[in-house]
Amino acid sequence: VTKEEFYKKYYQAINGVLKLTSKELIILDNLSYKKFLGMSDKDLFNTKTRLTIGSELNMSRFNFNNYIKSMTDRGILIRINKQLSINPAIYKDITNILSIDFTFTFNIYENK
């Protein structure tokens, strides 16, 4: 995948865990790519950027902010020093990496 399409594919791959809606996936992909390009969290979540991204995605300001709140409530977006940010547990900076490997461990128990 290209760096531009990485976040879309990455979040789709782990969405079984994240449980994001299709719109939330699009928003998170968009935010993550802008962050990768160097946009700070302060700029990424300011009013101007929210309006721009919402417009790019044909969403009203109200709808876009509702998606941001939903992702914040579920821990996809978190506050770090009072600043909204993409949760570092899920965001991957791909500046200096060529691949990402996944390992899933499932414990299987007998029914009682």
OpenMM code with the backbone's topology and positions (N, CA, C; nanometers):
from openmm import Vec3, app, unit

residues = "VAL THR LYS GLU GLU PHE TYR LYS LYS TYR TYR GLN ALA ILE ASN GLY VAL LEU LYS LEU THR SER LYS GLU LEU ILE ILE LEU ASP ASN LEU SER TYR LYS LYS PHE LEU GLY MET SER ASP LYS ASP LEU PHE ASN THR LYS THR ARG LEU THR ILE GLY SER GLU LEU ASN MET SER ARG PHE ASN PHE ASN ASN TYR ILE LYS SER MET THR ASP ARG GLY ILE LEU ILE ARG ILE ASN LYS GLN LEU SER ILE ASN PRO ALA ILE TYR LYS ASP ILE THR ASN ILE LEU SER ILE ASP PHE THR PHE THR PHE ASN ILE TYR GLU ASN LYS".split()
positions = [
    Vec3(0.0838, -0.1184, 0.0000),
    Vec3(0.0000, 0.0000, 0.0000),
    Vec3(0.0881, 0.1244, 0.0000),
    Vec3(0.0332, 0.2337, -0.0485),
    Vec3(0.1062, 0.3599, -0.0438),
    Vec3(0.0884, 0.4209, 0.0954),
    Vec3(0.1740, 0.5169, 0.1282),
    Vec3(0.1601, 0.5843, 0.2581),
    Vec3(0.0266, 0.6566, 0.2662),
    Vec3(-0.0218, 0.7063, 0.1532),
    Vec3(-0.1495, 0.7777, 0.1518),
    Vec3(-0.2668, 0.6856, 0.1845),
    Vec3(-0.2602, 0.5599, 0.1422),
    Vec3(-0.3711, 0.4678, 0.1685),
    Vec3(-0.3464, 0.3767, 0.2889),
    Vec3(-0.2300, 0.3902, 0.3531),
    Vec3(-0.1963, 0.3025, 0.4653),
    Vec3(-0.3003, 0.3052, 0.5766),
    Vec3(-0.3361, 0.4243, 0.6248),
    Vec3(-0.4240, 0.4316, 0.7421),
    Vec3(-0.5612, 0.3712, 0.7139),
    Vec3(-0.6121, 0.3903, 0.5950),
    Vec3(-0.7412, 0.3299, 0.5599),
    Vec3(-0.7319, 0.1778, 0.5719),
    Vec3(-0.6296, 0.1188, 0.5121),
    Vec3(-0.6125, -0.0269, 0.5151),
    Vec3(-0.5821, -0.0761, 0.6567),
    Vec3(-0.4994, -0.0024, 0.7287),
    Vec3(-0.4606, -0.0394, 0.8642),
    Vec3(-0.5817, -0.0409, 0.9571),
    Vec3(-0.6605, 0.0660, 0.9550),
    Vec3(-0.7770, 0.0711, 1.0433),
    Vec3(-0.8843, -0.0294, 1.0018),
    Vec3(-0.8965, -0.0567, 0.8731),
    Vec3(-0.9897, -0.1614, 0.8295),
    Vec3(-0.9459, -0.2971, 0.8847),
    Vec3(-0.8144, -0.3214, 0.8868),
    Vec3(-0.7618, -0.4497, 0.9341),
    Vec3(-0.7874, -0.4708, 1.0832),
    Vec3(-0.7842, -0.3638, 1.1615),
    Vec3(-0.8034, -0.3785, 1.3063),
    Vec3(-0.9436, -0.3352, 1.3525),
    Vec3(-1.0326, -0.3124, 1.2579),
    Vec3(-1.1655, -0.2628, 1.2942),
    Vec3(-1.2501, -0.3651, 1.3698),
    Vec3(-1.2171, -0.4914, 1.3624),
    Vec3(-1.2875, -0.5902, 1.4436),
    Vec3(-1.2721, -0.5606, 1.5920),
    Vec3(-1.1604, -0.4993, 1.6270),
    Vec3(-1.1343, -0.4598, 1.7656),
    Vec3(-1.1879, -0.3190, 1.7916),
    Vec3(-1.1657, -0.2284, 1.6961),
    Vec3(-1.2053, -0.0884, 1.7159),
    Vec3(-1.3563, -0.0684, 1.7104),
    Vec3(-1.4225, -0.1452, 1.6236),
    Vec3(-1.5683, -0.1360, 1.6046),
    Vec3(-1.6133, 0.0043, 1.5614),
    Vec3(-1.5443, 0.0574, 1.4612),
    Vec3(-1.5785, 0.1881, 1.4072),
    Vec3(-1.6808, 0.1749, 1.2958),
    Vec3(-1.7656, 0.2770, 1.2819),
    Vec3(-1.8576, 0.2812, 1.1687),
    Vec3(-1.7783, 0.3183, 1.0439),
    Vec3(-1.8392, 0.3055, 0.9278),
    Vec3(-1.7684, 0.3404, 0.8039),
    Vec3(-1.7288, 0.4879, 0.8029),
    Vec3(-1.8144, 0.5762, 0.8531),
    Vec3(-1.7814, 0.7201, 0.8592),
    Vec3(-1.6677, 0.7450, 0.9575),
    Vec3(-1.6701, 0.6774, 1.0725),
    Vec3(-1.5626, 0.6940, 1.1697),
    Vec3(-1.4291, 0.6472, 1.1119),
    Vec3(-1.4310, 0.5381, 1.0356),
    Vec3(-1.3086, 0.4912, 0.9700),
    Vec3(-1.2538, 0.5976, 0.8753),
    Vec3(-1.3416, 0.6592, 0.7981),
    Vec3(-1.2997, 0.7628, 0.7039),
    Vec3(-1.2408, 0.8824, 0.7783),
    Vec3(-1.3054, 0.9238, 0.8856),
    Vec3(-1.2570, 1.0382, 0.9630),
    Vec3(-1.1222, 1.0061, 1.0266),
    Vec3(-1.1098, 0.8879, 1.0887),
    Vec3(-0.9847, 0.8499, 1.1538),
    Vec3(-0.8717, 0.8370, 1.0527),
    Vec3(-0.9002, 0.7823, 0.9370),
    Vec3(-0.8018, 0.7743, 0.8284),
    Vec3(-0.7552, 0.9144, 0.7902),
    Vec3(-0.8487, 1.0047, 0.7724),
    Vec3(-0.8175, 1.1425, 0.7332),
    Vec3(-0.7334, 1.2125, 0.8399),
    Vec3(-0.7742, 1.2020, 0.9654),
    Vec3(-0.6993, 1.2640, 1.0755),
    Vec3(-0.5590, 1.2048, 1.0865),
    Vec3(-0.5480, 1.0736, 1.0745),
    Vec3(-0.4187, 1.0060, 1.0885),
    Vec3(-0.3226, 1.0460, 0.9779),
    Vec3(-0.3731, 1.0553, 0.8553),
    Vec3(-0.2845, 1.0937, 0.7451),
    Vec3(-0.2369, 1.2379, 0.7602),
    Vec3(-0.3244, 1.3260, 0.8041),
    Vec3(-0.2835, 1.4654, 0.8275),
    Vec3(-0.1786, 1.4719, 0.9390),
    Vec3(-0.1963, 1.3896, 1.0425),
    Vec3(-0.0977, 1.3841, 1.1509),
    Vec3(0.0354, 1.3326, 1.0976),
    Vec3(0.0323, 1.2279, 1.0163),
    Vec3(0.1532, 1.1732, 0.9554),
    Vec3(0.2255, 1.2800, 0.8726),
    Vec3(0.1494, 1.3647, 0.8034),
    Vec3(0.2093, 1.4702, 0.7211),
    Vec3(0.2686, 1.5837, 0.8042),
    Vec3(0.2508, 1.5771, 0.9366),
    Vec3(0.3147, 1.6743, 1.0230),
    Vec3(0.2236, 1.7708, 1.0951),
    Vec3(0.0927, 1.7555, 1.0800),
    Vec3(0.0017, 1.8456, 1.1487),
    Vec3(0.0009, 1.8123, 1.2979),
    Vec3(0.0150, 1.9128, 1.3808),
    Vec3(0.0151, 1.8919, 1.5258),
    Vec3(-0.1260, 1.8596, 1.5731),
    Vec3(-0.1355, 1.7976, 1.6916),
    Vec3(-0.2675, 1.7673, 1.7481),
    Vec3(-0.3473, 1.8955, 1.7684),
    Vec3(-0.2799, 2.0017, 1.8109),
    Vec3(-0.3488, 2.1295, 1.8322),
    Vec3(-0.4138, 2.1774, 1.7026),
    Vec3(-0.3406, 2.1699, 1.5925),
    Vec3(-0.3951, 2.2115, 1.4633),
    Vec3(-0.4951, 2.1103, 1.4083),
    Vec3(-0.4693, 1.9825, 1.4339),
    Vec3(-0.5542, 1.8760, 1.3805),
    Vec3(-0.6974, 1.8838, 1.4326),
    Vec3(-0.7124, 1.9280, 1.5567),
    Vec3(-0.8455, 1.9297, 1.6169),
    Vec3(-0.9003, 2.0697, 1.6398),
    Vec3(-0.8401, 2.1701, 1.5764),
    Vec3(-0.8958, 2.3048, 1.5928),
    Vec3(-1.0191, 2.3221, 1.5039),
    Vec3(-1.0922, 2.4300, 1.5269),
    Vec3(-1.2184, 2.4527, 1.4568),
    Vec3(-1.1989, 2.4601, 1.3059),
    Vec3(-1.0963, 2.5292, 1.2612),
    Vec3(-1.0729, 2.5453, 1.1172),
    Vec3(-1.0508, 2.4092, 1.0497),
    Vec3(-0.9673, 2.3258, 1.1106),
    Vec3(-0.9394, 2.1945, 1.0515),
    Vec3(-1.0630, 2.1054, 1.0554),
    Vec3(-1.1371, 2.1105, 1.1654),
    Vec3(-1.2614, 2.0313, 1.1733),
    Vec3(-1.3579, 2.0714, 1.0619),
    Vec3(-1.3709, 2.2022, 1.0394),
    Vec3(-1.4599, 2.2488, 0.9318),
    Vec3(-1.4095, 2.2031, 0.7957),
    Vec3(-1.2774, 2.2093, 0.7754),
    Vec3(-1.2186, 2.1683, 0.6477),
    Vec3(-1.2405, 2.0202, 0.6223),
    Vec3(-1.2089, 1.9382, 0.7221),
    Vec3(-1.2256, 1.7933, 0.7053),
    Vec3(-1.3729, 1.7589, 0.6864),
    Vec3(-1.4588, 1.8180, 0.7680),
    Vec3(-1.6024, 1.7941, 0.7528),
    Vec3(-1.6502, 1.8285, 0.6130),
    Vec3(-1.6039, 1.9415, 0.5612),
    Vec3(-1.6412, 1.9832, 0.4259),
    Vec3(-1.5883, 1.8849, 0.3217),
    Vec3(-1.4628, 1.8428, 0.3363),
    Vec3(-1.4037, 1.7456, 0.2429),
    Vec3(-1.4834, 1.6159, 0.2409),
    Vec3(-1.5428, 1.5805, 0.3550),
    Vec3(-1.6178, 1.4560, 0.3662),
    Vec3(-1.7687, 1.4761, 0.3507),
    Vec3(-1.8077, 1.5967, 0.3076),
    Vec3(-1.9494, 1.6311, 0.2881),
    Vec3(-2.0333, 1.6078, 0.4144),
    Vec3(-1.9795, 1.6515, 0.5278),
    Vec3(-2.0492, 1.6386, 0.6551),
    Vec3(-2.0751, 1.7766, 0.7125),
    Vec3(-2.1865, 1.7895, 0.7809),
    Vec3(-2.2114, 1.9151, 0.8511),
    Vec3(-2.1179, 1.9224, 0.9715),
    Vec3(-2.0984, 2.0413, 1.0206),
    Vec3(-2.0150, 2.0606, 1.1394),
    Vec3(-2.0713, 1.9792, 1.2567),
    Vec3(-2.2031, 1.9814, 1.2701),
    Vec3(-2.2706, 1.9084, 1.3764),
    Vec3(-2.2416, 1.7584, 1.3679),
    Vec3(-2.2596, 1.6993, 1.2498),
    Vec3(-2.2359, 1.5556, 1.2335),
    Vec3(-2.0900, 1.5196, 1.2582),
    Vec3(-1.9988, 1.6002, 1.2025),
    Vec3(-1.8567, 1.5729, 1.2203),
    Vec3(-1.8209, 1.5748, 1.3689),
    Vec3(-1.8665, 1.6756, 1.4410),
    Vec3(-1.8370, 1.6859, 1.5838),
    Vec3(-1.8994, 1.5711, 1.6634),
    Vec3(-2.0162, 1.5224, 1.6193),
    Vec3(-2.0754, 1.4053, 1.6850),
    Vec3(-1.9878, 1.2813, 1.6687),
    Vec3(-1.9296, 1.2632, 1.5502),
    Vec3(-1.8380, 1.1504, 1.5286),
    Vec3(-1.7134, 1.1650, 1.6156),
    Vec3(-1.6609, 1.2862, 1.6271),
    Vec3(-1.5430, 1.3109, 1.7119),
    Vec3(-1.5776, 1.2759, 1.8575),
    Vec3(-1.6941, 1.3187, 1.9033),
    Vec3(-1.7355, 1.2896, 2.0410),
    Vec3(-1.7514, 1.1395, 2.0618),
    Vec3(-1.8124, 1.0715, 1.9676),
    Vec3(-1.8310, 0.9272, 1.9780),
    Vec3(-1.6964, 0.8555, 1.9877),
    Vec3(-1.6005, 0.8950, 1.9046),
    Vec3(-1.4690, 0.8310, 1.9085),
    Vec3(-1.3945, 0.8666, 2.0371),
    Vec3(-1.4180, 0.9850, 2.0912),
    Vec3(-1.3578, 1.0242, 2.2188),
    Vec3(-1.4179, 0.9428, 2.3329),
    Vec3(-1.5488, 0.9271, 2.3318),
    Vec3(-1.6164, 0.8498, 2.4360),
    Vec3(-1.5681, 0.7050, 2.4401),
    Vec3(-1.5279, 0.6508, 2.3251),
    Vec3(-1.4837, 0.5107, 2.3179),
    Vec3(-1.3321, 0.4947, 2.3264),
    Vec3(-1.2578, 0.6061, 2.3435),
    Vec3(-1.1134, 0.5975, 2.3631),
    Vec3(-1.0308, 0.5918, 2.2355),
    Vec3(-1.0931, 0.6076, 2.1198),
    Vec3(-1.0184, 0.6127, 1.9938),
    Vec3(-0.9402, 0.7444, 1.9898),
    Vec3(-1.0053, 0.8503, 2.0324),
    Vec3(-0.9412, 0.9802, 2.0507),
    Vec3(-0.9352, 1.0033, 2.2012),
    Vec3(-0.8229, 1.0553, 2.2488),
    Vec3(-0.8072, 1.0784, 2.3928),
    Vec3(-0.7482, 1.2166, 2.4161),
    Vec3(-0.7571, 1.2606, 2.5390),
    Vec3(-0.6961, 1.3882, 2.5775),
    Vec3(-0.5607, 1.3605, 2.6406),
    Vec3(-0.4594, 1.4268, 2.5879),
    Vec3(-0.3247, 1.4218, 2.6432),
    Vec3(-0.2895, 1.5658, 2.6789),
    Vec3(-0.2697, 1.5915, 2.8079),
    Vec3(-0.2461, 1.7289, 2.8552),
    Vec3(-0.3540, 1.8246, 2.8048),
    Vec3(-0.4788, 1.7821, 2.8168),
    Vec3(-0.5971, 1.8604, 2.7787),
    Vec3(-0.6138, 1.8793, 2.6286),
    Vec3(-0.5253, 1.8190, 2.5484),
    Vec3(-0.5323, 1.8325, 2.4029),
    Vec3(-0.5824, 1.7017, 2.3420),
    Vec3(-0.6855, 1.7100, 2.2593),
    Vec3(-0.7383, 1.5925, 2.1915),
    Vec3(-0.6312, 1.5357, 2.0985),
    Vec3(-0.6211, 1.4029, 2.0938),
    Vec3(-0.5199, 1.3354, 2.0128),
    Vec3(-0.5725, 1.1978, 1.9725),
    Vec3(-0.5163, 1.1421, 1.8677),
    Vec3(-0.5472, 1.0034, 1.8319),
    Vec3(-0.4759, 0.9156, 1.9339),
    Vec3(-0.5469, 0.8184, 1.9875),
    Vec3(-0.4905, 0.7319, 2.0901),
    Vec3(-0.3603, 0.6693, 2.0386),
    Vec3(-0.2482, 0.6914, 2.1097),
    Vec3(-0.1201, 0.6366, 2.0639),
    Vec3(-0.1167, 0.4838, 2.0617),
    Vec3(-0.2103, 0.4190, 2.1295),
    Vec3(-0.2158, 0.2727, 2.1258),
    Vec3(-0.2602, 0.2213, 1.9890),
    Vec3(-0.3291, 0.3061, 1.9116),
    Vec3(-0.3739, 0.2609, 1.7794),
    Vec3(-0.3059, 0.3356, 1.6643),
    Vec3(-0.2598, 0.4592, 1.6870),
    Vec3(-0.1959, 0.5356, 1.5798),
    Vec3(-0.0533, 0.4862, 1.5595),
    Vec3(-0.0160, 0.4636, 1.4366),
    Vec3(0.1197, 0.4222, 1.4024),
    Vec3(0.1826, 0.5280, 1.3128),
    Vec3(0.2969, 0.5801, 1.3550),
    Vec3(0.3723, 0.6746, 1.2717),
    Vec3(0.4508, 0.5917, 1.1712),
    Vec3(0.4206, 0.6084, 1.0454),
    Vec3(0.4812, 0.5243, 0.9412),
    Vec3(0.5975, 0.5930, 0.8708),
    Vec3(0.6500, 0.6980, 0.9307),
    Vec3(0.7581, 0.7731, 0.8681),
    Vec3(0.8767, 0.6844, 0.8328),
    Vec3(0.9200, 0.6008, 0.9256),
    Vec3(1.0417, 0.5219, 0.9039),
    Vec3(1.0189, 0.3716, 0.9081),
    Vec3(0.9005, 0.3264, 0.8744),
    Vec3(0.8755, 0.1821, 0.8734),
    Vec3(0.8285, 0.1371, 0.7356),
    Vec3(0.8565, 0.0126, 0.7058),
    Vec3(0.8183, -0.0426, 0.5761),
    Vec3(0.7059, -0.1439, 0.5863),
    Vec3(0.6840, -0.1981, 0.7058),
    Vec3(0.5764, -0.2952, 0.7217),
    Vec3(0.5320, -0.2998, 0.8680),
    Vec3(0.4123, -0.3520, 0.8889),
    Vec3(0.3587, -0.3733, 1.0224),
    Vec3(0.3054, -0.5158, 1.0262),
    Vec3(0.3439, -0.5886, 1.1298),
    Vec3(0.2967, -0.7253, 1.1482),
    Vec3(0.1950, -0.7286, 1.2608),
    Vec3(0.0958, -0.8136, 1.2473),
    Vec3(-0.0061, -0.8323, 1.3499),
    Vec3(0.0055, -0.9726, 1.4069),
    Vec3(-0.0121, -0.9836, 1.5363),
    Vec3(-0.0218, -1.1131, 1.6023),
    Vec3(-0.1457, -1.1099, 1.6897),
    Vec3(-0.2326, -1.2048, 1.6692),
    Vec3(-0.3531, -1.2160, 1.7500),
    Vec3(-0.3439, -1.3434, 1.8327),
    Vec3(-0.3759, -1.3331, 1.9593),
    Vec3(-0.3786, -1.4494, 2.0472),
    Vec3(-0.5205, -1.4683, 2.0976),
    Vec3(-0.5737, -1.5868, 2.0762),
    Vec3(-0.7076, -1.6193, 2.1232),
    Vec3(-0.6956, -1.7354, 2.2218),
    Vec3(-0.7527, -1.7189, 2.3375),
    Vec3(-0.7625, -1.8282, 2.4347),
    Vec3(-0.8973, -1.8947, 2.4165),
    Vec3(-0.8970, -2.0243, 2.3983),
    Vec3(-1.0197, -2.0994, 2.3753),
    Vec3(-1.0479, -2.1823, 2.5001),
    Vec3(-1.1660, -2.1649, 2.5528),
    Vec3(-1.2065, -2.2353, 2.6745),
    Vec3(-1.3174, -2.3341, 2.6421),
    Vec3(-1.3220, -2.4393, 2.7195),
    Vec3(-1.4311, -2.5368, 2.7080),
    Vec3(-1.5576, -2.4759, 2.7646),
    Vec3(-1.6714, -2.5060, 2.7031),
    Vec3(-1.7994, -2.4629, 2.7593),
    Vec3(-1.8255, -2.5381, 2.8878),
    Vec3(-1.8800, -2.4710, 2.9847),
    Vec3(-1.9102, -2.5390, 3.1112),
    Vec3(-2.0552, -2.5730, 3.1206),
] * unit.nanometer
topology = app.Topology()
chain = topology.addChain("A")
for resn in residues:
    res = topology.addResidue(resn, chain)
    for name in ("N", "CA", "C"):
        topology.addAtom(name, app.Element.getBySymbol(name[0]), res)
